[in-house]
């Protein structure tokens, strides 16, 4: 499902115009992104939890030379599915 498909489904199920549905979907994604930027969790009960995960500094190898390199610490987005979502998918 693409973002356009999601917008069409929201418009259909909520009885909204395409523009209103697009604005709603974009507002949700923007709000979630802003919360994650601040380091907050976004919990959607019954669906799952979005969070920022921290990856520690680690050693790696340059595939061309085989030399050992230091891979810096990073932050990545993460998602954990909720019980209801897991139950529906099974």
N, CA, C and O atoms as a GROMACS GRO file, in nm:
protein
  360
    1UNK      N    1   0.085  -0.117   0.000
    1UNK     CA    2   0.000   0.000   0.000
    1UNK      C    3   0.090   0.123   0.000
    1UNK      O    4   0.180   0.136   0.082
    2UNK      N    5   0.062   0.212  -0.092
    2UNK     CA    6   0.137   0.337  -0.100
    2UNK      C    7   0.065   0.445  -0.020
    2UNK      O    8  -0.047   0.424   0.028
    3UNK      N    9   0.130   0.559  -0.005
    3UNK     CA   10   0.068   0.670   0.067
    3UNK      C   11  -0.060   0.715  -0.004
    3UNK      O   12  -0.159   0.748   0.061
    4UNK      N   13  -0.058   0.716  -0.137
    4UNK     CA   14  -0.177   0.754  -0.214
    4UNK      C   15  -0.291   0.656  -0.189
    4UNK      O   16  -0.406   0.697  -0.176
    5UNK      N   17  -0.259   0.527  -0.182
    5UNK     CA   18  -0.360   0.426  -0.151
    5UNK      C   19  -0.418   0.447  -0.012
    5UNK      O   20  -0.539   0.435   0.008
    6UNK      N   21  -0.332   0.479   0.083
    6UNK     CA   22  -0.376   0.505   0.219
    6UNK      C   23  -0.470   0.625   0.224
    6UNK      O   24  -0.573   0.622   0.291
    7UNK      N   25  -0.435   0.730   0.153
    7UNK     CA   26  -0.519   0.850   0.149
    7UNK      C   27  -0.656   0.817   0.088
    7UNK      O   28  -0.758   0.863   0.138
    8UNK      N   29  -0.657   0.737  -0.018
    8UNK     CA   30  -0.783   0.698  -0.081
    8UNK      C   31  -0.870   0.616   0.014
    8UNK      O   32  -0.991   0.635   0.020
    9UNK      N   33  -0.808   0.525   0.090
    9UNK     CA   34  -0.882   0.443   0.186
    9UNK      C   35  -0.938   0.528   0.300
    9UNK      O   36  -1.052   0.508   0.341
   10UNK      N   37  -0.860   0.622   0.349
   10UNK     CA   38  -0.907   0.712   0.456
   10UNK      C   39  -1.024   0.794   0.407
   10UNK      O   40  -1.124   0.810   0.478
   11UNK      N   41  -1.014   0.847   0.286
   11UNK     CA   42  -1.122   0.928   0.229
   11UNK      C   43  -1.250   0.846   0.216
   11UNK      O   44  -1.359   0.894   0.248
   12UNK      N   45  -1.236   0.724   0.171
   12UNK     CA   46  -1.352   0.636   0.150
   12UNK      C   47  -1.417   0.596   0.283
   12UNK      O   48  -1.538   0.606   0.298
   13UNK      N   49  -1.335   0.551   0.378
   13UNK     CA   50  -1.390   0.499   0.504
   13UNK      C   51  -1.440   0.609   0.597
   13UNK      O   52  -1.534   0.586   0.673
   14UNK      N   53  -1.379   0.728   0.592
   14UNK     CA   54  -1.420   0.836   0.681
   14UNK      C   55  -1.518   0.932   0.614
   14UNK      O   56  -1.568   1.025   0.678
   15UNK      N   57  -1.546   0.910   0.486
   15UNK     CA   58  -1.638   0.997   0.415
   15UNK      C   59  -1.582   1.138   0.396
   15UNK      O   60  -1.657   1.235   0.404
   16UNK      N   61  -1.452   1.148   0.372
   16UNK     CA   62  -1.386   1.277   0.354
   16UNK      C   63  -1.354   1.299   0.206
   16UNK      O   64  -1.354   1.206   0.126
   17UNK      N   65  -1.328   1.423   0.173
   17UNK     CA   66  -1.278   1.450   0.038
   17UNK      C   67  -1.133   1.405   0.032
   17UNK      O   68  -1.068   1.385   0.136
   18UNK      N   69  -1.082   1.389  -0.088
   18UNK     CA   70  -0.943   1.346  -0.104
   18UNK      C   71  -0.847   1.447  -0.041
   18UNK      O   72  -0.747   1.408   0.021
   19UNK      N   73  -0.876   1.576  -0.057
   19UNK     CA   74  -0.789   1.679   0.001
   19UNK      C   75  -0.790   1.673   0.153
   19UNK      O   76  -0.685   1.684   0.216
   20UNK      N   77  -0.908   1.656   0.212
   20UNK     CA   78  -0.918   1.648   0.358
   20UNK      C   79  -0.846   1.523   0.410
   20UNK      O   80  -0.778   1.528   0.513
   21UNK      N   81  -0.862   1.412   0.339
   21UNK     CA   82  -0.793   1.288   0.380
   21UNK      C   83  -0.642   1.304   0.368
   21UNK      O   84  -0.568   1.259   0.455
   22UNK      N   85  -0.597   1.369   0.260
   22UNK     CA   86  -0.453   1.391   0.241
   22UNK      C   87  -0.398   1.478   0.353
   22UNK      O   88  -0.291   1.450   0.408
   23UNK      N   89  -0.470   1.585   0.387
   23UNK     CA   90  -0.428   1.672   0.496
   23UNK      C   91  -0.423   1.597   0.629
   23UNK      O   92  -0.331   1.618   0.708
   24UNK      N   93  -0.520   1.510   0.653
   24UNK     CA   94  -0.524   1.432   0.777
   24UNK      C   95  -0.406   1.336   0.787
   24UNK      O   96  -0.338   1.330   0.889
   25UNK      N   97  -0.382   1.262   0.680
   25UNK     CA   98  -0.271   1.166   0.679
   25UNK      C   99  -0.138   1.239   0.696
   25UNK      O  100  -0.053   1.195   0.773
   26UNK      N  101  -0.120   1.349   0.624
   26UNK     CA  102   0.005   1.425   0.637
   26UNK      C  103   0.022   1.482   0.777
   26UNK      O  104   0.134   1.486   0.830
   27UNK      N  105  -0.087   1.526   0.839
   27UNK     CA  106  -0.080   1.580   0.975
   27UNK      C  107  -0.038   1.471   1.074
   27UNK      O  108   0.042   1.496   1.165
   28UNK      N  109  -0.092   1.352   1.056
   28UNK     CA  110  -0.056   1.240   1.145
   28UNK      C  111   0.093   1.207   1.131
   28UNK      O  112   0.163   1.195   1.231
   29UNK      N  113   0.140   1.194   1.007
   29UNK     CA  114   0.280   1.159   0.985
   29UNK      C  115   0.374   1.269   1.035
   29UNK      O  116   0.479   1.240   1.091
   30UNK      N  117   0.336   1.394   1.015
   30UNK     CA  118   0.418   1.506   1.063
   30UNK      C  119   0.424   1.508   1.216
   30UNK      O  120   0.530   1.530   1.274
   31UNK      N  121   0.310   1.484   1.280
   31UNK     CA  122   0.307   1.481   1.426
   31UNK      C  123   0.392   1.368   1.481
   31UNK      O  124   0.465   1.385   1.578
   32UNK      N  125   0.384   1.252   1.417
   32UNK     CA  126   0.464   1.137   1.462
   32UNK      C  127   0.613   1.166   1.442
   32UNK      O  128   0.693   1.136   1.530
   33UNK      N  129   0.649   1.223   1.329
   33UNK     CA  130   0.789   1.254   1.300
   33UNK      C  131   0.843   1.355   1.402
   33UNK      O  132   0.955   1.339   1.452
   34UNK      N  133   0.765   1.458   1.431
   34UNK     CA  134   0.808   1.559   1.528
   34UNK      C  135   0.829   1.498   1.667
   34UNK      O  136   0.926   1.531   1.736
   35UNK      N  137   0.738   1.408   1.708
   35UNK     CA  138   0.752   1.344   1.839
   35UNK      C  139   0.878   1.257   1.842
   35UNK      O  140   0.950   1.256   1.942
   36UNK      N  141   0.905   1.184   1.735
   36UNK     CA  142   1.024   1.099   1.731
   36UNK      C  143   1.151   1.184   1.730
   36UNK      O  144   1.252   1.144   1.789
   37UNK      N  145   1.149   1.299   1.663
   37UNK     CA  146   1.265   1.389   1.664
   37UNK      C  147   1.298   1.434   1.806
   37UNK      O  148   1.414   1.451   1.841
   38UNK      N  149   1.194   1.454   1.886
   38UNK     CA  150   1.213   1.496   2.026
   38UNK      C  151   1.252   1.378   2.115
   38UNK      O  152   1.278   1.397   2.234
   39UNK      N  153   1.257   1.257   2.060
   39UNK     CA  154   1.296   1.139   2.137
   39UNK      C  155   1.181   1.074   2.212
   39UNK      O  156   1.203   0.989   2.298
   40UNK      N  157   1.058   1.112   2.179
   40UNK     CA  158   0.941   1.056   2.246
   40UNK      C  159   0.894   0.929   2.175
   40UNK      O  160   0.921   0.909   2.057
   41UNK      N  161   0.823   0.845   2.250
   41UNK     CA  162   0.757   0.729   2.192
   41UNK      C  163   0.622   0.772   2.137
   41UNK      O  164   0.559   0.863   2.191
   42UNK      N  165   0.578   0.707   2.031
   42UNK     CA  166   0.444   0.729   1.978
   42UNK      C  167   0.371   0.596   1.993
   42UNK      O  168   0.404   0.499   1.924
   43UNK      N  169   0.272   0.591   2.082
   43UNK     CA  170   0.198   0.468   2.110
   43UNK      C  171   0.060   0.479   2.048
   43UNK      O  172  -0.018   0.568   2.082
   44UNK      N  173   0.029   0.387   1.957
   44UNK     CA  174  -0.103   0.378   1.897
   44UNK      C  175  -0.163   0.248   1.951
   44UNK      O  176  -0.131   0.139   1.903
   45UNK      N  177  -0.248   0.261   2.051
   45UNK     CA  178  -0.303   0.145   2.119
   45UNK      C  179  -0.372   0.052   2.020
   45UNK      O  180  -0.454   0.096   1.938
   46UNK      N  181  -0.338  -0.076   2.028
   46UNK     CA  182  -0.396  -0.176   1.939
   46UNK      C  183  -0.319  -0.192   1.810
   46UNK      O  184  -0.338  -0.290   1.738
   47UNK      N  185  -0.232  -0.097   1.778
   47UNK     CA  186  -0.154  -0.105   1.654
   47UNK      C  187  -0.008  -0.131   1.683
   47UNK      O  188   0.049  -0.229   1.635
   48UNK      N  189   0.055  -0.042   1.762
   48UNK     CA  190   0.195  -0.062   1.794
   48UNK      C  191   0.259   0.063   1.848
   48UNK      O  192   0.193   0.164   1.871
   49UNK      N  193   0.391   0.055   1.869
   49UNK     CA  194   0.468   0.164   1.927
   49UNK      C  195   0.584   0.199   1.835
   49UNK      O  196   0.660   0.112   1.793
   50UNK      N  197   0.595   0.328   1.804
   50UNK     CA  198   0.708   0.380   1.728
   50UNK      C  199   0.804   0.443   1.828
   50UNK      O  200   0.760   0.513   1.919
   51UNK      N  201   0.934   0.420   1.812
   51UNK     CA  202   1.033   0.474   1.904
   51UNK      C  203   1.164   0.500   1.832
   51UNK      O  204   1.183   0.458   1.718
   52UNK      N  205   1.254   0.571   1.899
   52UNK     CA  206   1.388   0.593   1.847
   52UNK      C  207   1.480   0.494   1.916
   52UNK      O  208   1.486   0.488   2.039
   53UNK      N  209   1.551   0.416   1.836
   53UNK     CA  210   1.647   0.319   1.891
   53UNK      C  211   1.788   0.373   1.871
   53UNK      O  212   1.818   0.437   1.770
   54UNK      N  213   1.873   0.345   1.968
   54UNK     CA  214   2.012   0.391   1.961
   54UNK      C  215   2.101   0.272   1.927
   54UNK      O  216   2.093   0.167   1.990
   55UNK      N  217   2.186   0.291   1.826
   55UNK     CA  218   2.283   0.189   1.789
   55UNK      C  219   2.419   0.234   1.839
   55UNK      O  220   2.462   0.346   1.811
   56UNK      N  221   2.486   0.149   1.910
   56UNK     CA  222   2.616   0.182   1.970
   56UNK      C  223   2.725   0.187   1.862
   56UNK      O  224   2.709   0.134   1.752
   57UNK      N  225   2.836   0.251   1.898
   57UNK     CA  226   2.954   0.251   1.811
   57UNK      C  227   3.004   0.108   1.802
   57UNK      O  228   3.006   0.034   1.900
   58UNK      N  229   3.045   0.069   1.682
   58UNK     CA  230   3.093  -0.068   1.665
   58UNK      C  231   3.204  -0.074   1.560
   58UNK      O  232   3.225   0.020   1.484
   59UNK      N  233   3.274  -0.186   1.559
   59UNK     CA  234   3.383  -0.204   1.464
   59UNK      C  235   3.329  -0.274   1.340
   59UNK      O  236   3.242  -0.362   1.348
   60UNK      N  237   3.382  -0.234   1.226
   60UNK     CA  238   3.344  -0.296   1.100
   60UNK      C  239   3.468  -0.310   1.012
   60UNK      O  240   3.579  -0.277   1.053
   61UNK      N  241   3.447  -0.358   0.891
   61UNK     CA  242   3.559  -0.374   0.797
   61UNK      C  243   3.525  -0.307   0.665
   61UNK      O  244   3.412  -0.317   0.616
   62UNK      N  245   3.624  -0.239   0.607
   62UNK     CA  246   3.610  -0.184   0.475
   62UNK      C  247   3.614  -0.301   0.377
   62UNK      O  248   3.714  -0.372   0.373
   63UNK      N  249   3.508  -0.325   0.298
   63UNK     CA  250   3.506  -0.442   0.211
   63UNK      C  251   3.611  -0.438   0.100
   63UNK      O  252   3.650  -0.543   0.049
   64UNK      N  253   3.657  -0.319   0.062
   64UNK     CA  254   3.757  -0.311  -0.045
   64UNK      C  255   3.898  -0.342   0.005
   64UNK      O  256   3.974  -0.412  -0.062
   65UNK      N  257   3.932  -0.288   0.123
   65UNK     CA  258   4.069  -0.303   0.173
   65UNK      C  259   4.080  -0.404   0.287
   65UNK      O  260   4.190  -0.453   0.315
   66UNK      N  261   3.970  -0.436   0.351
   66UNK     CA  262   3.975  -0.525   0.466
   66UNK      C  263   4.019  -0.456   0.593
   66UNK      O  264   4.030  -0.520   0.698
   67UNK      N  265   4.045  -0.325   0.586
   67UNK     CA  266   4.090  -0.250   0.703
   67UNK      C  267   3.975  -0.233   0.802
   67UNK      O  268   3.859  -0.215   0.764
   68UNK      N  269   4.012  -0.240   0.930
   68UNK     CA  270   3.911  -0.223   1.034
   68UNK      C  271   3.874  -0.075   1.046
   68UNK      O  272   3.961   0.012   1.047
   69UNK      N  273   3.743  -0.048   1.055
   69UNK     CA  274   3.697   0.090   1.069
   69UNK      C  275   3.602   0.099   1.188
   69UNK      O  276   3.547  -0.001   1.234
   70UNK      N  277   3.586   0.220   1.236
   70UNK     CA  278   3.494   0.247   1.347
   70UNK      C  279   3.363   0.300   1.289
   70UNK      O  280   3.363   0.403   1.221
   71UNK      N  281   3.252   0.231   1.314
   71UNK     CA  282   3.121   0.275   1.268
   71UNK      C  283   3.060   0.357   1.382
   71UNK      O  284   3.045   0.306   1.494
   72UNK      N  285   3.025   0.484   1.356
   72UNK     CA  286   2.976   0.571   1.464
   72UNK      C  287   2.838   0.531   1.515
   72UNK      O  288   2.763   0.462   1.446
   73UNK      N  289   2.806   0.575   1.635
   73UNK     CA  290   2.674   0.552   1.693
   73UNK      C  291   2.570   0.630   1.613
   73UNK      O  292   2.597   0.739   1.565
   74UNK      N  293   2.451   0.572   1.601
   74UNK     CA  294   2.342   0.638   1.528
   74UNK      C  295   2.210   0.615   1.599
   74UNK      O  296   2.199   0.530   1.688
   75UNK      N  297   2.112   0.692   1.558
   75UNK     CA  298   1.976   0.672   1.606
   75UNK      C  299   1.893   0.627   1.486
   75UNK      O  300   1.908   0.681   1.377
   76UNK      N  301   1.805   0.528   1.506
   76UNK     CA  302   1.720   0.479   1.399
   76UNK      C  303   1.577   0.466   1.448
   76UNK      O  304   1.555   0.443   1.567
   77UNK      N  305   1.480   0.482   1.359
   77UNK     CA  306   1.342   0.462   1.400
   77UNK      C  307   1.312   0.314   1.416
   77UNK      O  308   1.367   0.230   1.344
   78UNK      N  309   1.227   0.282   1.511
   78UNK     CA  310   1.189   0.144   1.535
   78UNK      C  311   1.040   0.131   1.555
   78UNK      O  312   0.973   0.228   1.590
   79UNK      N  313   0.988   0.012   1.534
   79UNK     CA  314   0.845  -0.014   1.551
   79UNK      C  315   0.829  -0.150   1.616
   79UNK      O  316   0.895  -0.247   1.578
   80UNK      N  317   0.739  -0.156   1.715
   80UNK     CA  318   0.702  -0.282   1.777
   80UNK      C  319   0.552  -0.297   1.761
   80UNK      O  320   0.475  -0.212   1.806
   81UNK      N  321   0.510  -0.405   1.699
   81UNK     CA  322   0.368  -0.428   1.676
   81UNK      C  323   0.296  -0.458   1.807
   81UNK      O  324   0.351  -0.522   1.895
   82UNK      N  325   0.172  -0.411   1.817
   82UNK     CA  326   0.090  -0.437   1.935
   82UNK      C  327   0.024  -0.573   1.928
   82UNK      O  328   0.025  -0.638   1.823
   83UNK      N  329  -0.035  -0.617   2.039
   83UNK     CA  330  -0.098  -0.748   2.047
   83UNK      C  331  -0.210  -0.764   1.945
   83UNK      O  332  -0.221  -0.868   1.879
   84UNK      N  333  -0.294  -0.661   1.932
   84UNK     CA  334  -0.407  -0.669   1.841
   84UNK      C  335  -0.362  -0.687   1.697
   84UNK      O  336  -0.418  -0.768   1.623
   85UNK      N  337  -0.261  -0.612   1.657
   85UNK     CA  338  -0.209  -0.621   1.520
   85UNK      C  339  -0.148  -0.759   1.496
   85UNK      O  340  -0.170  -0.819   1.390
   86UNK      N  341  -0.073  -0.810   1.592
   86UNK     CA  342  -0.013  -0.943   1.578
   86UNK      C  343  -0.122  -1.050   1.565
   86UNK      O  344  -0.109  -1.142   1.484
   87UNK      N  345  -0.227  -1.037   1.644
   87UNK     CA  346  -0.337  -1.133   1.642
   87UNK      C  347  -0.407  -1.132   1.506
   87UNK      O  348  -0.440  -1.239   1.453
   88UNK      N  349  -0.430  -1.016   1.450
   88UNK     CA  350  -0.500  -1.004   1.322
   88UNK      C  351  -0.417  -1.063   1.208
   88UNK      O  352  -0.472  -1.124   1.116
   89UNK      N  353  -0.287  -1.044   1.213
   89UNK     CA  354  -0.201  -1.092   1.105
   89UNK      C  355  -0.185  -1.243   1.106
   89UNK      O  356  -0.173  -1.304   1.000
   90UNK      N  357  -0.186  -1.303   1.224
   90UNK     CA  358  -0.175  -1.449   1.232
   90UNK      C  359  -0.293  -1.509   1.166
   90UNK      O  360  -0.306  -1.631   1.160
   0.00000   0.00000   0.00000
